[in-house]
Amino acid sequence: MSKTKTILITGSTDGIGKLAALKLAEAGHQVYLHGRDADKLASVIAEVQAGATGDAVDHIDGFVADFSDLTDVLKMATDVNEKLPKLDVLINNAGIYTTASAITKDGLDVRFVVNYLAPYELTNALLPLLKQSNKARIVNLSSAAQAPISYKAFVGQERLDDKAAYAQSKLALTMWSMDLADRVASDGINVIAVNPGSLLNTKMVDEAYGHHWSSADKGANILTALAVSDEFADDTGKYFDNDIKDGTHGDARGEFGQPHADALDKEAISELESQTQQVLQSLY
């Protein structure tokens, strides 16, 4: 591993985000967490501090934001920009699958907001900080579940079931990731989308499916590697598929693979960007 990095992980109060935070702090990196509940966030910050090594102990902190509210996301971005002089790694890990409240106060499906629009807005607002780093990295949490986007659903004119909304939001994130990689390449920022592994042992998977195939550590390990390992120093605009190709399910690491065809389709990406801007303009 290279020298100490300043790392922000969204959705890091449990699941693979929390595990990755623990691993990175233990390796001596400065880790900033995010959660929507202030008390839970404070508890996890204390836990991560307890396992941190070196100077990292004094640089473990966090930010509170409800990612279903993009105004809250932008407020968090302002807080991050004010607190940190630079950002080496941004891991957009926060995600939602099942929920009792599928529609936000703005009439949008919460999966599109939390899984795509929130990281889109946060990342763009933090690009100046990422540009202060030498070879920054953005890691976006995709999924094996990806499906073509219904723009009627995207703008809130059609309702989707949990599975469809999740899969469409994750394809949107993956498409944006491939496009973002091209946009920020000249700034020395690498972007990778990653399926951390299907049915990992996390609360989100348990609530959605009631069973798992692999340990949460499998997902946390690939996030940690993509964030700081020299192995991935020159990789950008790629999709890492952490599922095993022989059809078995276990903790072995996957490899780079082909993203969904729409993630490589310039016209499809242009349509997503256009629809994204229209939705954002309607909100602010």
C-alpha positions as CSV (number, residue, x, y, z in Angstrom):
1,M,0.0,0.0,0.0
2,S,1.1,3.5,-0.8
3,K,1.4,6.4,1.6
4,T,-1.5,7.6,3.8
5,K,-4.6,8.6,1.9
6,T,-7.6,10.8,2.9
7,I,-10.7,8.8,2.2
8,L,-14.4,9.5,2.4
9,I,-16.8,6.5,2.4
10,T,-20.5,7.2,2.1
11,G,-23.0,4.8,3.8
12,S,-20.3,3.6,6.2
13,T,-22.2,3.1,9.5
14,D,-22.7,-0.6,8.6
15,G,-22.2,-3.2,5.9
16,I,-19.2,-3.3,3.7
17,G,-18.8,0.5,4.0
18,K,-18.1,0.2,7.7
19,L,-15.9,-2.8,7.2
20,A,-13.8,-1.0,4.6
21,A,-13.5,2.0,6.9
22,L,-12.2,-0.2,9.7
23,K,-9.7,-1.9,7.4
24,L,-8.4,1.4,5.9
25,A,-8.1,3.1,9.3
26,E,-6.2,0.1,10.6
27,A,-3.8,0.4,7.7
28,G,-3.2,4.0,8.8
29,H,-5.4,6.0,6.4
30,Q,-7.4,9.0,7.3
31,V,-11.0,7.9,7.0
32,Y,-14.1,10.1,7.0
33,L,-17.4,8.3,7.4
34,H,-21.0,9.2,6.5
35,G,-24.3,8.2,7.9
36,R,-27.8,9.6,8.1
37,D,-28.1,9.0,11.9
38,A,-25.8,11.2,14.0
39,D,-25.8,8.9,17.1
40,K,-25.0,5.8,15.0
41,L,-22.3,7.7,13.1
42,A,-20.7,8.9,16.3
43,S,-20.6,5.3,17.6
44,V,-19.0,3.9,14.4
45,I,-16.5,6.8,14.3
46,A,-15.4,5.8,17.9
47,E,-15.1,2.1,16.8
48,V,-13.0,3.0,13.8
49,Q,-10.8,5.4,15.9
50,A,-10.2,2.5,18.3
51,G,-8.7,0.4,15.5
52,A,-6.8,3.1,13.7
53,T,-3.1,3.2,13.6
54,G,-0.5,6.0,13.3
55,D,-1.6,9.6,12.7
56,A,-4.9,8.3,11.4
57,V,-6.3,8.2,14.9
58,D,-6.5,12.0,14.9
59,H,-8.1,12.0,11.4
60,I,-11.2,9.8,11.8
61,D,-14.4,11.8,11.6
62,G,-17.7,11.9,9.8
63,F,-20.6,13.7,8.1
64,V,-24.3,13.4,8.6
65,A,-26.7,13.5,5.6
66,D,-29.9,11.9,4.4
67,F,-29.1,10.9,0.9
68,S,-32.8,10.8,-0.1
69,D,-32.7,14.6,0.2
70,L,-30.3,16.1,-2.3
71,T,-30.3,19.5,-0.5
72,D,-28.8,17.5,2.5
73,V,-26.2,16.0,0.1
74,L,-25.1,19.4,-1.1
75,K,-24.9,20.6,2.5
76,M,-22.7,17.7,3.3
77,A,-20.5,18.5,0.3
78,T,-20.1,22.0,1.6
79,D,-19.0,20.6,5.0
80,V,-16.5,18.3,3.4
81,N,-15.0,21.1,1.3
82,E,-14.7,23.3,4.3
83,K,-13.1,20.6,6.5
84,L,-10.7,18.8,4.2
85,P,-7.8,20.4,2.3
86,K,-7.9,17.5,-0.2
87,L,-9.5,14.2,-0.9
88,D,-7.6,11.2,-2.3
89,V,-10.4,8.7,-2.5
90,L,-14.1,8.9,-2.6
91,I,-16.1,5.7,-2.2
92,N,-19.7,6.1,-3.2
93,N,-21.0,3.2,-1.2
94,A,-24.3,4.4,0.2
95,G,-27.2,2.5,-1.3
96,I,-30.8,1.4,-0.7
97,Y,-32.9,-1.6,-2.0
98,T,-36.0,-2.2,0.1
99,T,-37.7,0.5,2.1
100,A,-41.1,1.3,3.6
101,S,-40.9,4.8,1.9
102,A,-40.1,4.2,-1.8
103,I,-41.0,7.7,-2.9
104,T,-39.1,10.8,-1.7
105,K,-40.8,14.1,-0.7
106,D,-40.0,15.3,-4.3
107,G,-42.0,12.4,-5.8
108,L,-38.9,10.5,-7.0
109,D,-38.1,6.8,-6.4
110,V,-35.7,6.7,-3.5
111,R,-33.4,4.2,-5.2
112,F,-32.7,6.6,-8.1
113,V,-32.0,9.4,-5.6
114,V,-29.8,7.5,-3.1
115,N,-28.1,5.2,-5.5
116,Y,-27.4,7.6,-8.4
117,L,-28.4,11.2,-8.0
118,A,-26.8,11.6,-4.5
119,P,-23.4,10.3,-5.5
120,Y,-23.7,12.2,-8.8
121,E,-24.2,15.5,-6.9
122,L,-21.8,14.8,-4.1
123,T,-19.0,13.7,-6.5
124,N,-19.4,16.8,-8.7
125,A,-19.4,19.0,-5.7
126,L,-16.2,17.4,-4.4
127,L,-14.2,17.4,-7.7
128,P,-12.2,20.5,-6.6
129,L,-11.0,18.6,-3.5
130,L,-10.2,15.5,-5.5
131,K,-8.2,17.6,-8.0
132,Q,-6.0,18.6,-5.1
133,S,-4.8,15.0,-4.7
134,N,-2.1,13.4,-6.7
135,K,-4.0,10.7,-8.7
136,A,-7.3,10.6,-6.8
137,R,-9.7,7.7,-7.1
138,I,-13.5,7.5,-7.2
139,V,-15.0,4.1,-6.5
140,N,-18.7,3.8,-7.3
141,L,-20.7,0.9,-5.9
142,S,-22.5,-0.8,-8.8
143,S,-24.2,-4.2,-8.7
144,A,-24.7,-7.4,-10.7
145,A,-28.3,-6.2,-10.9
146,Q,-28.4,-3.7,-13.7
147,A,-31.4,-3.0,-16.0
148,P,-32.2,-0.4,-18.7
149,I,-33.6,2.8,-17.3
150,S,-37.3,3.7,-17.7
151,Y,-37.2,7.5,-17.8
152,K,-40.9,7.7,-16.9
153,A,-39.9,6.0,-13.6
154,F,-36.7,8.1,-13.3
155,V,-38.7,11.4,-13.4
156,G,-41.4,10.0,-11.0
157,Q,-44.2,9.4,-13.5
158,E,-44.2,5.6,-13.1
159,R,-43.7,3.3,-10.1
160,L,-41.3,0.4,-10.1
161,D,-41.0,-2.6,-7.7
162,D,-37.9,-2.7,-5.5
163,K,-35.9,-5.0,-7.8
164,A,-36.5,-3.0,-10.9
165,A,-35.8,0.3,-9.2
166,Y,-32.6,-0.9,-7.7
167,A,-31.3,-2.5,-10.9
168,Q,-32.1,0.6,-13.0
169,S,-30.5,2.9,-10.4
170,K,-27.3,0.8,-10.4
171,L,-27.1,0.9,-14.2
172,A,-27.5,4.7,-14.1
173,L,-24.6,4.8,-11.7
174,T,-22.4,2.6,-13.9
175,M,-23.2,4.6,-17.0
176,W,-22.3,7.8,-15.3
177,S,-19.1,6.2,-13.9
178,M,-17.8,5.4,-17.4
179,D,-18.7,8.9,-18.6
180,L,-17.1,10.5,-15.6
181,A,-13.9,8.6,-16.1
182,D,-13.5,10.3,-19.5
183,R,-14.4,13.8,-18.1
184,V,-11.9,13.8,-15.2
185,A,-9.0,11.8,-16.8
186,S,-7.1,15.1,-17.6
187,D,-7.4,15.9,-13.9
188,G,-5.6,12.8,-12.9
189,I,-8.7,11.2,-11.3
190,N,-9.4,7.6,-11.8
191,V,-13.0,6.2,-11.7
192,I,-14.0,2.6,-11.3
193,A,-17.5,1.1,-10.9
194,V,-17.5,-2.2,-8.9
195,N,-20.0,-4.9,-8.3
196,P,-18.6,-5.8,-4.8
197,G,-20.2,-9.3,-5.0
198,S,-23.7,-10.7,-5.1
199,L,-25.7,-11.4,-1.9
200,L,-23.0,-10.5,0.6
201,N,-23.8,-10.9,4.3
202,T,-25.1,-7.4,5.0
203,K,-28.2,-5.9,6.5
204,M,-29.4,-4.6,3.1
205,V,-29.1,-8.1,1.5
206,D,-30.7,-9.7,4.5
207,E,-33.7,-7.3,4.3
208,A,-34.1,-7.9,0.6
209,Y,-33.4,-11.6,0.3
210,G,-33.1,-13.2,3.7
211,H,-30.0,-15.2,2.8
212,H,-26.4,-14.6,1.5
213,W,-23.8,-16.3,-0.7
214,S,-20.5,-14.7,0.5
215,S,-19.1,-12.8,3.5
216,A,-19.3,-9.0,3.8
217,D,-15.5,-9.1,4.0
218,K,-15.4,-10.0,0.3
219,G,-17.0,-6.7,-0.6
220,A,-15.0,-4.7,1.9
221,N,-11.7,-6.2,0.7
222,I,-12.3,-5.2,-2.9
223,L,-13.3,-1.7,-1.9
224,T,-10.1,-1.4,0.2
225,A,-8.0,-2.6,-2.7
226,L,-9.6,-0.4,-5.3
227,A,-9.2,2.6,-2.9
228,V,-5.5,2.3,-2.1
229,S,-3.7,-0.6,-3.7
230,D,-1.0,0.2,-6.2
231,E,-2.4,-2.7,-8.3
232,F,-5.2,-0.4,-9.4
233,A,-3.2,2.8,-9.8
234,D,-3.6,3.0,-13.5
235,D,-7.2,1.6,-13.9
236,T,-10.0,4.0,-14.8
237,G,-13.2,3.8,-16.8
238,K,-13.5,0.1,-15.9
239,Y,-16.1,-2.1,-14.3
240,F,-14.8,-4.6,-11.7
241,D,-17.1,-7.6,-11.3
242,N,-16.3,-9.3,-7.9
243,D,-18.5,-12.3,-8.6
244,I,-16.8,-15.5,-9.5
245,K,-17.2,-16.6,-13.1
246,D,-17.4,-20.4,-12.6
247,G,-20.9,-20.1,-11.1
248,T,-19.8,-20.8,-7.5
249,H,-20.2,-18.3,-4.7
250,G,-17.5,-17.8,-2.2
251,D,-14.9,-15.2,-1.0
252,A,-12.5,-15.4,-3.9
253,R,-11.9,-12.1,-5.7
254,G,-13.4,-11.5,-9.2
255,E,-11.9,-9.5,-12.0
256,F,-12.5,-6.6,-14.4
257,G,-15.4,-7.4,-16.8
258,Q,-17.7,-5.9,-19.3
259,P,-20.3,-3.5,-17.9
260,H,-23.9,-3.5,-19.2
261,A,-24.0,-2.5,-22.9
262,D,-25.7,0.8,-22.0
263,A,-22.7,1.8,-19.9
264,L,-20.6,1.9,-23.1
265,D,-23.3,3.5,-25.3
266,K,-22.5,7.2,-25.8
267,E,-26.1,7.9,-26.9
268,A,-27.6,6.2,-23.9
269,I,-25.2,8.0,-21.6
270,S,-26.1,11.4,-23.3
271,E,-29.8,10.7,-22.7
272,L,-29.1,9.8,-19.0
273,E,-27.2,13.1,-18.6
274,S,-29.9,15.1,-20.2
275,Q,-32.6,13.5,-18.0
276,T,-30.4,13.9,-14.9
277,Q,-30.1,17.6,-15.5
278,Q,-33.8,18.1,-16.1
279,V,-34.6,16.3,-12.8
280,L,-32.0,18.3,-10.9
281,Q,-33.3,21.6,-12.3
282,S,-36.8,20.7,-11.2
283,L,-35.6,20.1,-7.6
284,Y,-33.6,23.3,-6.9
